[in-house]
Amino acid sequence: MRQYTSTLSVKALRWIRKDQVFQMLPADDVIERQRFVVFRLFSFTAVLVCIAVAIKMLVTLKANWLPYCVLASGAFLLANYMRLKPGDSLRWAYVSMLTACLVLLHLVSYTSGGIRTGGTFFLMAVIIYAFMLLGRKGGWWITAAAGLHIGVIFYFSSFTQLTSFSLFDENIQLINEDFLVNILLTFLLISALSSYLQSGSNVVIQRIVENNQKLAEQNRLLEAQNAALEKKNEELDKFASAAAHDLRSPLRAMASLVDMVLEDDLQMTRESQYKLDLIRQRAHRMDKLLLALQDYARAGSRHQSKGWVNLDALVLGLKIKYQHSESVQIHTEVPQKEILTYPGLLEKVLDLLIDNAIRFNNKTLKMVSIEARQEDDFLQFSVRDNGPGIPKEFHQKVFGIFQTLSARDQVDTSGVGLSIARKIVQEQGGQMQLFSESTNDGCEFRFSWPLVELQKEAPAQRA
């Protein structure tokens, strides 16, 4: 029996709260759900206010039609809320409720002091709820209606005999009591709304808390996945490095054996010598590929340390390294500044790009331009050459590991240099792009390099 009574109580509470109407609102429409809860809060609070005001009038004031008008307004507000069913127009219910309040306040003003009536305080609460329920546009319409009411009552109070304190028999004590009751009840309406908006029952706050909890959980999962991924990548890099190192030994032994056979067997035919020499070349090439794989696996900041470096001096050192003949000209335009970064990694990226610009250049005079400029917290680098250029369909392919656009017999390359360069840049939080408009105008590699805490430690403070 007790359980049956409890079930009925829960159902009755849900019916009074209009949970079915609330649940019909889209779950992701937080604003509309918030408005319905505010509407429910105002309806019940306003009904209580109407009952309290009517009782006060019936007990302390002389017989008048006004208390019954107030009770009728409270009954309308209650019926306006209780009649709602799933699918009904909520906006019409909001407008009906606010309009009824304005009409009631207008009627009260004629016998309760005109422009000086305490009921005017309720207008503040009505306007606040109007903006909450109807939005900005509807709120301004209710504000305009309230302003019109004030203007009309002011005119009637100033230039006609239509308004008075007749309800209170001009009794100052009753007038003061009316002001007191109206102010306190207005505080109740506004405080009820404010309390709800700041409470855990607030639909918006609940959604924010739920989203924050979901976001925190997702962040924890993401951090765990990132940690696992970093560990896995480190293990793969170690495996690739160890495998490349171990595989190079039998290749070198194979090449040595071929050399020994070629030296010892002088009676070997030319065709056999050619085939053995071909085996030796392929072994050396495989050794270079494994060495390149080892370099690719080791590329990154895990094996480096930060330090201050003069950017202009770093680029000048690379210029001296590669501009060793008249067939190569390197132009640099780099700011003279010291930066805190991974100097070994930055030098490695520039070294690989310069080597690529010269190695694959088919011009008699190989020209390379290196530029750098600061943009916010990044250095923007550009390495441009006058080589044959790269067709657009191969712009992504060139960054793939062991990918080359020329046959390996024509150009001695492992095809891993650009892969290493881009890997290093991306690990630092930068990006690398290739620009080449035609196949005869050369190509340009641009990459961004983050400045690490550049402004927090001046070079002079490192002593």
Buried (B, 14 or more C-beta within 10 A) or exposed (E): EEEEEEEEEEEEEEEEEBEEBBEBBEEEEBEBBBBBBBBBBBBBBBBBBBBBBBEBBBEBBEEBEBBEBBBBBBEBBBEBBEEBEEEEEBBEBBBBBBEBBBBBBBBBBBBBBBBBBBBBBBBEBBBBBBBBBBEEEBBBBBBEBBEEBBEEBBBBBEEEEEBBBEBBEEBEEBBEBBBEBBEEBBEBBBEBBEEBBEEEEBBEBBBEEEEEEEEEEEEEEEEEEEEEEEEEBEEEBEEBBEBBBEBBEEBBEBBEBBEEBBEEEEEBEEEEBEEBEEBBEBBBBBBBBBBBBBBBBBBBEEEBEBEEBBBBEBBBEBBEEBBEEEEBBBEBEBEEBBBBBBBBBBBBBBBBBBBBBBBBBEEEEBBBBBBBEBEEEBBBBBBBBBBBBBEEEBBEEBBBBBBBBEEBEEEEBBBBBBBBBBBBBEBBEBEBEBBBEEEEBBBBBBBBBBBBEBEEEEEEEEE
